[in-house]
Amino acid sequence: MRRKVIGTFIFIAVLVVAYFGGVGYYADRFQANTQFGSVAIGNKTIDEAKQTIEEEMNKTQVTVQEDGKELGVLTLGELDGDMDIDAVLAADFAKQDPAKWPIYIFSESKFKNNLAENITVNDEKLTKVLEEMGLKNDERTPGKNAEIEFSEEEGFYVKPEEAGNQLDNEQVKAHIVEALQTGEDIVDVKMAYLEPEVKSEDEAITSVMDRIHELSTNQVVWEIAGKEEVIEGDLIKQWIYFDDANNLVINKHKVAEYIDSIAEKYETYDIVREFESTLRGTVEVLPGTLGWSIDSQETAAILANHIVSGAEGVVEPVVNGTGYGSGDPNSVGDDYIEIDLQNQHMWLYKDGKLVMETPIVSGFAGSSETIPGAYAVWSMDRNATLVGTNVQLNTSYRQPVSWWIPFDDTGQGIHDANWQGSFGGNAYTYAGSQGCINVPPHVMADFFEEVELGMPVMIYN
């Protein structure tokens, strides 16, 4: 009996010694069956574990492939991999309790390979290895961004993005380093293809298409000489384009072309007019300065801003000239000056009624003839001095006059002529002017008082 007690005591003592011996042993070692990722580091000190992990990691192979086709194999060692694992191992070691070493003998203690941010490689070497595998972007097809395009058949539409096979090299490197860290043995670079920067569903595309739809469903009304012209969305759509900064704008040049095409129906500055003369019935009066035209560039700018802003209301054109809004382009209104070169006579009508008339002397026949046409009074001056060249004598002149009414842009006008011996008849054939309409001085004073700026001057042969 006594022997049994002694034997039991000895056995317990041995266990106690062994236990505390184990506690002392694992005080600076990882517990048995400890795994760091796939590397066994049981019964090793931190320094021994570090060396073992570094040796194993440097031998780790990663196969690089593309879409299942092998491109090459590399290891962390050949990339001059550097592992800063001291702090990681120290933290993992601290999680183990040496007092529990007997438990670890019969079970595994696994630590995740959490070196993701603690392993670095030589970037130049990795780049070189990848290039040797043929992973060069200049030999690959770039992806294409989604774009908004226009065709006559479809109008504006989105051309979808197209995938290429150029690589995000930083992403390729990240995948390889991650594989080395986690023990994965295959990296497919297809995962690192560069994505197109702009895709069909991106806000940059959808917002512009929404804006195009908004503009092309608008209807703009503009009024020309009392008549409306409607610009429909289908036409507006043809004016939309993108500038160098990729902003959606209205092509003012195309708008101006449209305005010019419409203006031809209304403008009066360049038409041959049918005019009811005093003595000769209906006569034709050639184009002169009378009439109006649309400033297509200025009007295009107004229309473009109106379209882009979505403003409401009717747009009025910018008009040059005289007589805008008078209705019939042949009409000169009820107030006008009529000059019949054949009969050498001038009439002044106001409110459709004859106010005054007088014989005249027009330009010298055959050399400085008065140019017929539909004109308008653009200035009225007292005590002016006319300067020019006498065509017949080939000399310059300076001629003072008391009343001066110019009506075209070449120097023609109506004025008093106290040097003329007679007016009317055939005086213009031997004492004609340099193109102006000469009027008796005693008539010109009253005539000047009745004339108004902008009054039409109809001259015909």
C-alpha positions as CSV (number, residue, x, y, z in Angstrom):
1,M,0.0,0.0,0.0
2,R,2.8,2.3,0.9
3,R,4.5,1.6,-2.4
4,K,1.4,2.6,-4.3
5,V,1.2,5.9,-2.5
6,I,4.9,6.6,-3.1
7,G,4.5,5.7,-6.8
8,T,1.5,7.9,-7.2
9,F,3.3,10.8,-5.6
10,I,6.3,10.3,-7.8
11,F,4.0,10.2,-10.9
12,I,2.3,13.4,-9.9
13,A,5.6,15.0,-9.2
14,V,6.9,14.1,-12.6
15,L,3.8,15.5,-14.2
16,V,4.2,18.7,-12.2
17,V,7.8,19.0,-13.2
18,A,6.9,18.2,-16.8
19,Y,4.1,20.7,-16.8
20,F,6.1,23.5,-15.4
21,G,9.0,22.5,-17.6
22,G,6.6,22.9,-20.6
23,V,5.4,26.2,-19.3
24,G,9.0,27.4,-19.2
25,Y,9.7,25.9,-22.7
26,Y,6.8,27.6,-24.3
27,A,7.4,30.8,-22.6
28,D,9.4,31.9,-25.6
29,R,8.1,29.5,-28.2
30,F,5.0,29.1,-30.2
31,Q,2.8,26.2,-29.0
32,A,3.0,22.8,-30.7
33,N,0.9,22.5,-33.9
34,T,0.9,26.3,-34.5
35,Q,0.3,27.2,-38.2
36,F,1.0,30.7,-39.6
37,G,-1.1,30.5,-42.8
38,S,0.3,27.4,-44.4
39,V,3.6,27.4,-42.6
40,A,4.2,25.3,-39.5
41,I,5.9,27.3,-36.8
42,G,5.2,25.1,-33.7
43,N,7.9,24.8,-31.1
44,K,9.8,27.7,-32.6
45,T,10.9,30.9,-31.1
46,I,9.7,34.2,-32.8
47,D,13.1,34.6,-34.6
48,E,13.0,30.9,-35.7
49,A,9.4,31.3,-36.9
50,K,10.3,34.5,-38.8
51,Q,13.1,32.7,-40.6
52,T,11.0,29.7,-41.4
53,I,8.1,31.9,-42.7
54,E,10.5,34.0,-44.8
55,E,12.1,30.9,-46.3
56,E,8.8,29.3,-47.1
57,M,7.3,32.5,-48.5
58,N,10.3,33.2,-50.7
59,K,9.8,29.7,-52.3
60,T,6.1,30.3,-52.8
61,Q,5.3,30.1,-56.6
62,V,2.5,32.0,-58.3
63,T,1.5,31.1,-61.9
64,V,0.4,34.1,-63.9
65,Q,-2.1,33.4,-66.6
66,E,-4.5,35.2,-68.9
67,D,-7.9,33.7,-69.6
68,G,-6.6,30.3,-68.6
69,K,-3.4,30.5,-70.7
70,E,-0.2,30.3,-68.6
71,L,2.1,33.3,-69.1
72,G,4.8,32.5,-66.5
73,V,5.7,31.6,-63.0
74,L,7.3,33.8,-60.3
75,T,8.3,33.7,-56.7
76,L,8.5,36.2,-53.9
77,G,12.2,35.6,-53.7
78,E,13.0,36.6,-57.2
79,L,11.1,39.8,-56.7
80,D,13.3,40.7,-53.7
81,G,10.3,40.4,-51.4
82,D,10.6,42.0,-48.0
83,M,8.5,40.9,-45.0
84,D,8.0,43.1,-42.0
85,I,6.5,40.4,-39.8
86,D,8.0,41.1,-36.3
87,A,5.0,42.9,-35.0
88,V,2.6,40.4,-36.5
89,L,4.4,37.4,-35.0
90,A,4.7,39.1,-31.6
91,A,1.0,39.8,-31.6
92,D,0.1,36.2,-32.5
93,F,2.6,34.9,-29.9
94,A,1.0,37.0,-27.3
95,K,-2.4,35.3,-28.0
96,Q,-1.0,32.0,-26.8
97,D,-0.9,31.1,-23.1
98,P,2.1,29.0,-22.2
99,A,0.1,27.5,-19.2
100,K,-2.1,25.8,-21.7
101,W,0.6,24.0,-23.6
102,P,-0.8,20.5,-23.0
103,I,-4.0,21.5,-24.8
104,Y,-2.1,22.6,-27.9
105,I,-0.4,19.3,-28.2
106,F,-3.7,17.6,-29.0
107,S,-5.1,20.5,-31.1
108,E,-4.1,22.9,-33.9
109,S,-3.5,26.6,-33.4
110,K,-3.9,28.4,-36.7
111,F,-3.1,32.0,-37.3
112,K,-4.3,33.7,-40.5
113,N,-1.4,34.8,-42.8
114,N,-2.2,38.5,-42.1
115,L,0.9,39.9,-43.9
116,A,-1.1,41.6,-46.6
117,E,0.2,45.0,-45.6
118,N,3.6,43.7,-44.4
119,I,5.0,42.2,-47.6
120,T,6.5,44.4,-50.3
121,V,8.2,43.6,-53.6
122,N,10.7,45.4,-55.8
123,D,8.4,47.2,-58.1
124,E,11.0,47.5,-60.9
125,K,11.7,43.7,-60.8
126,L,8.0,42.9,-60.9
127,T,7.4,45.3,-63.8
128,K,10.3,43.7,-65.7
129,V,9.1,40.2,-65.0
130,L,5.6,41.1,-66.2
131,E,7.0,42.7,-69.4
132,E,9.0,39.6,-70.1
133,M,5.7,37.7,-69.9
134,G,4.3,40.0,-72.6
135,L,2.2,42.1,-70.4
136,K,2.8,45.4,-72.2
137,N,0.0,47.8,-72.7
138,D,1.4,49.3,-75.9
139,E,0.8,46.0,-77.6
140,R,-2.7,45.7,-76.3
141,T,-6.1,47.0,-77.3
142,P,-7.4,49.9,-75.2
143,G,-11.0,49.9,-74.0
144,K,-13.3,52.5,-75.6
145,N,-15.5,54.9,-73.6
146,A,-19.2,55.1,-74.1
147,E,-20.0,58.0,-76.4
148,I,-23.0,60.0,-77.6
149,E,-23.1,60.0,-81.4
150,F,-25.5,61.3,-84.1
151,S,-26.8,59.9,-87.3
152,E,-29.5,61.1,-89.7
153,E,-31.4,57.9,-89.1
154,E,-31.2,57.6,-85.3
155,G,-30.5,61.1,-84.2
156,F,-28.5,61.1,-81.0
157,Y,-27.8,57.7,-79.5
158,V,-25.4,56.1,-77.0
159,K,-22.6,54.0,-78.5
160,P,-21.8,51.6,-75.6
161,E,-18.4,51.2,-74.1
162,E,-16.1,48.5,-75.5
163,A,-13.9,46.4,-73.3
164,G,-10.2,46.2,-74.2
165,N,-7.4,44.1,-72.8
166,Q,-5.0,46.8,-71.6
167,L,-4.0,46.2,-68.0
168,D,-4.1,48.2,-64.8
169,N,-0.5,47.4,-63.9
170,E,-0.9,48.4,-60.3
171,Q,-3.9,46.1,-60.0
172,V,-1.9,43.2,-61.6
173,K,0.9,43.8,-59.1
174,A,-1.6,43.9,-56.2
175,H,-3.2,40.6,-57.2
176,I,0.2,38.9,-57.4
177,V,1.4,40.3,-54.1
178,E,-2.0,39.2,-52.6
179,A,-1.5,35.7,-54.0
180,L,2.0,35.5,-52.5
181,Q,0.6,36.6,-49.2
182,T,-2.4,34.3,-49.1
183,G,-0.8,31.2,-50.7
184,E,-2.9,31.3,-53.8
185,D,-1.0,29.7,-56.7
186,I,-2.7,31.2,-59.7
187,V,-3.4,34.8,-60.7
188,D,-5.4,35.6,-63.9
189,V,-4.6,39.1,-65.2
190,K,-8.0,39.2,-66.9
191,M,-9.2,40.4,-63.5
192,A,-7.1,43.5,-63.9
193,Y,-8.2,44.7,-67.3
194,L,-8.7,48.4,-67.4
195,E,-12.4,49.3,-67.4
196,P,-13.6,52.1,-69.8
197,E,-13.7,55.3,-67.9
198,V,-17.2,56.2,-69.2
199,K,-20.0,53.7,-69.4
200,S,-23.4,53.9,-70.9
201,E,-25.2,54.1,-67.5
202,D,-22.9,56.8,-66.1
203,E,-24.5,60.0,-65.1
204,A,-22.2,61.9,-67.5
205,I,-24.0,60.1,-70.4
206,T,-27.5,59.8,-69.1
207,S,-27.7,63.5,-68.0
208,V,-26.6,64.7,-71.5
209,M,-29.1,62.3,-73.2
210,D,-31.8,63.7,-70.9
211,R,-30.8,67.2,-71.9
212,I,-30.8,66.4,-75.6
213,H,-34.3,64.9,-75.2
214,E,-35.4,68.0,-73.4
215,L,-34.1,70.3,-76.1
216,S,-35.3,68.3,-79.0
217,T,-38.8,68.1,-77.7
218,N,-39.0,71.9,-77.4
219,Q,-40.9,74.0,-79.9
220,V,-39.7,77.5,-80.6
221,V,-41.7,80.2,-82.3
222,W,-40.2,83.2,-83.9
223,E,-42.1,86.0,-85.6
224,I,-41.0,87.6,-88.9
225,A,-42.9,90.7,-90.2
226,G,-46.0,89.6,-88.4
227,K,-45.9,86.0,-89.4
228,E,-44.9,83.1,-87.3
229,E,-42.3,80.4,-88.0
230,V,-42.2,77.3,-85.8
231,I,-38.9,75.5,-85.1
232,E,-39.7,71.9,-84.3
233,G,-37.6,69.6,-82.0
234,D,-36.3,67.5,-84.9
235,L,-34.7,70.5,-86.4
236,I,-33.2,71.7,-83.1
237,K,-31.7,68.2,-82.7
238,Q,-29.7,68.8,-85.8
239,W,-28.2,71.9,-84.3
240,I,-26.9,70.3,-81.2
241,Y,-23.2,69.5,-80.9
242,F,-20.4,69.2,-78.4
243,D,-17.7,71.8,-78.1
244,D,-14.0,71.2,-77.3
245,A,-14.8,71.1,-73.6
246,N,-17.4,68.4,-74.4
247,N,-20.2,70.8,-73.4
248,L,-23.6,70.5,-75.2
249,V,-24.2,73.7,-77.2
250,I,-26.2,74.9,-80.1
251,N,-24.4,75.3,-83.4
252,K,-25.1,78.9,-84.2
253,H,-23.6,78.6,-87.7
254,K,-26.3,76.0,-88.6
255,V,-29.0,78.2,-86.9
256,A,-27.8,81.1,-89.1
257,E,-28.0,79.0,-92.2
258,Y,-31.6,78.1,-91.3
259,I,-32.4,81.8,-90.7
260,D,-31.0,82.7,-94.1
261,S,-33.2,80.1,-95.8
262,I,-36.3,81.4,-94.1
263,A,-35.4,85.1,-94.5
264,E,-35.5,84.7,-98.3
265,K,-39.3,84.5,-98.0
266,Y,-39.7,87.7,-96.2
267,E,-36.7,90.1,-96.7
268,T,-37.3,93.1,-99.0
269,Y,-33.9,94.7,-99.4
270,D,-33.0,92.9,-102.7
271,I,-36.3,92.7,-104.6
272,V,-37.5,94.3,-107.8
273,R,-40.7,96.1,-106.7
274,E,-43.8,96.8,-108.7
275,F,-44.7,100.4,-108.1
276,E,-47.8,102.4,-109.1
277,S,-46.4,105.5,-110.6
278,T,-48.1,108.8,-111.0
279,L,-47.9,109.1,-114.8
280,R,-47.0,105.7,-116.2
281,G,-49.0,103.1,-114.3
282,T,-47.2,100.1,-112.8
283,V,-43.4,100.3,-113.2
284,E,-40.6,98.2,-111.9
285,V,-38.2,99.7,-109.4
286,L,-34.8,98.1,-109.0
287,P,-33.3,97.2,-105.6
288,G,-31.6,100.0,-103.7
289,T,-31.1,100.7,-100.0
290,L,-34.8,100.5,-99.2
291,G,-36.0,97.3,-97.5
292,W,-34.9,95.2,-94.6
293,S,-33.0,92.1,-94.0
294,I,-32.5,89.8,-91.0
295,D,-29.1,89.9,-89.3
296,S,-28.7,86.1,-89.3
297,Q,-25.7,86.0,-86.9
298,E,-27.3,88.2,-84.2
299,T,-30.6,86.4,-84.6
300,A,-28.9,83.0,-84.4
301,A,-27.3,83.9,-81.1
302,I,-30.7,85.0,-79.7
303,L,-32.4,81.8,-80.9
304,A,-29.6,79.6,-79.6
305,N,-29.8,81.2,-76.1
306,H,-33.6,80.9,-76.2
307,I,-33.4,77.2,-77.0
308,V,-30.7,76.4,-74.4
309,S,-32.4,78.4,-71.6
310,G,-35.8,76.9,-72.4
311,A,-37.3,80.4,-72.3
312,E,-40.9,81.0,-73.2
313,G,-42.4,83.5,-75.6
314,V,-41.9,84.5,-79.2
315,V,-38.5,85.4,-80.6
316,E,-38.1,88.6,-82.7
317,P,-35.3,88.8,-85.3
318,V,-32.6,91.4,-85.4
319,V,-33.4,93.5,-88.5
320,N,-31.3,95.8,-90.6
321,G,-32.7,98.4,-93.0
322,T,-36.1,100.1,-93.3
323,G,-39.7,99.2,-93.8
324,Y,-39.8,96.1,-91.5
325,G,-43.3,94.9,-90.8
326,S,-44.9,96.8,-93.6
327,G,-46.6,93.7,-95.0
328,D,-46.6,93.5,-98.8
329,P,-42.9,93.7,-99.9
330,N,-44.0,95.7,-102.9
331,S,-45.6,98.3,-100.7
332,V,-43.7,101.4,-99.8
333,G,-46.5,102.7,-97.6
334,D,-48.5,105.9,-97.9
335,D,-45.5,108.4,-97.4
336,Y,-42.9,108.4,-100.1
337,I,-40.9,110.4,-102.7
338,E,-41.4,109.4,-106.3
339,I,-38.8,110.4,-109.0
340,D,-39.5,109.7,-112.7
341,L,-36.2,110.0,-114.6
342,Q,-37.9,109.7,-117.9
343,N,-40.2,112.6,-117.2
344,Q,-37.6,114.5,-115.0
345,H,-40.3,115.0,-112.3
346,M,-40.5,114.4,-108.6
347,W,-43.6,114.0,-106.3
348,L,-44.0,113.9,-102.6
349,Y,-46.9,111.8,-101.1
350,K,-48.0,111.7,-97.5
351,D,-50.9,109.6,-96.2
352,G,-51.4,108.6,-99.8
353,K,-52.1,112.1,-100.9
354,L,-49.9,114.3,-103.2
355,V,-48.3,117.1,-101.1
356,M,-46.0,118.7,-103.6
357,E,-44.4,118.1,-107.0
358,T,-41.6,119.7,-109.0
359,P,-39.5,119.4,-112.1
360,I,-35.9,118.2,-111.5
361,V,-32.5,117.8,-113.1
362,S,-31.0,114.3,-112.6
363,G,-27.6,112.9,-113.4
364,F,-25.8,113.9,-116.6
365,A,-27.0,111.6,-119.4
366,G,-24.4,109.1,-120.5
367,S,-21.7,109.9,-117.9
368,S,-23.0,110.5,-114.4
369,E,-26.5,109.3,-114.6
370,T,-28.7,108.9,-111.5
371,I,-28.8,105.2,-110.5
372,P,-32.5,104.1,-110.3
373,G,-33.7,102.1,-107.4
374,A,-35.8,101.9,-104.2
375,Y,-34.0,104.0,-101.6
376,A,-34.8,105.6,-98.2
377,V,-33.9,108.9,-96.7
378,W,-31.1,108.3,-94.2
379,S,-30.1,111.8,-93.3
380,M,-31.3,115.5,-93.5
381,D,-28.8,118.3,-93.3
382,R,-28.9,122.1,-93.6
383,N,-26.1,124.1,-95.1
384,A,-23.9,121.2,-96.3
385,T,-20.9,121.2,-98.6
386,L,-20.9,118.5,-101.3
387,V,-17.5,117.3,-102.4
388,G,-16.6,115.0,-105.3
389,T,-15.2,114.8,-108.8
390,N,-16.9,116.3,-111.9
391,V,-16.9,113.4,-114.3
392,Q,-17.3,115.6,-117.3
393,L,-14.5,118.1,-116.5
394,N,-12.4,115.6,-114.5
395,T,-12.0,118.1,-111.7
396,S,-12.8,118.1,-108.1
397,Y,-15.6,120.3,-106.6
398,R,-16.8,121.6,-103.3
399,Q,-20.4,122.8,-103.7
400,P,-22.3,124.4,-100.8
401,V,-26.1,123.7,-100.7
402,S,-28.8,124.8,-98.3
403,W,-30.7,121.6,-98.0
404,W,-29.2,118.1,-98.4
405,I,-31.2,114.8,-98.3
406,P,-29.0,111.8,-99.0
407,F,-30.8,108.5,-99.8
408,D,-28.2,105.9,-100.8
409,D,-24.6,104.8,-99.9
410,T,-22.9,106.1,-103.0
411,G,-23.4,109.8,-102.5
412,Q,-26.7,110.3,-104.3
413,G,-29.2,112.7,-102.7
414,I,-31.7,115.5,-103.2
415,H,-30.6,119.1,-102.9
416,D,-31.2,122.6,-104.0
417,A,-29.3,123.8,-107.1
418,N,-29.2,127.5,-107.6
419,W,-26.8,127.2,-110.5
420,Q,-29.3,125.4,-112.8
421,G,-30.8,127.7,-115.4
422,S,-33.9,125.4,-115.9
423,F,-35.4,122.2,-114.5
424,G,-37.3,119.4,-116.2
425,G,-37.4,118.7,-119.9
426,N,-34.0,117.7,-121.4
427,A,-31.8,119.8,-119.1
428,Y,-30.2,116.6,-117.7
429,T,-28.7,115.9,-121.2
430,Y,-26.5,119.0,-121.2
431,A,-26.5,120.3,-117.6
432,G,-27.0,117.1,-115.7
433,S,-25.8,116.6,-112.1
434,Q,-23.1,114.2,-110.9
435,G,-25.9,111.8,-109.9
436,C,-28.0,113.8,-107.4
437,I,-31.5,115.1,-107.9
438,N,-31.3,118.9,-108.4
439,V,-34.4,120.8,-107.1
440,P,-35.3,124.5,-107.6
441,P,-34.2,126.4,-104.4
442,H,-37.7,127.9,-103.8
443,V,-39.2,124.5,-103.8
444,M,-36.5,122.7,-101.8
445,A,-37.2,124.7,-98.6
446,D,-40.8,123.5,-98.4
447,F,-39.8,120.0,-99.6
448,F,-37.3,119.7,-96.8
449,E,-39.9,120.5,-94.2
450,E,-42.2,117.8,-95.5
451,V,-39.7,115.0,-95.8
452,E,-39.0,112.6,-92.9
453,L,-36.1,110.3,-92.1
454,G,-36.6,106.8,-93.4
455,M,-39.1,107.9,-96.1
456,P,-38.9,105.7,-99.2
457,V,-37.4,107.3,-102.4
458,M,-38.6,105.5,-105.5
459,I,-36.5,106.3,-108.6
460,Y,-37.2,104.7,-112.0
461,N,-36.4,105.2,-115.6
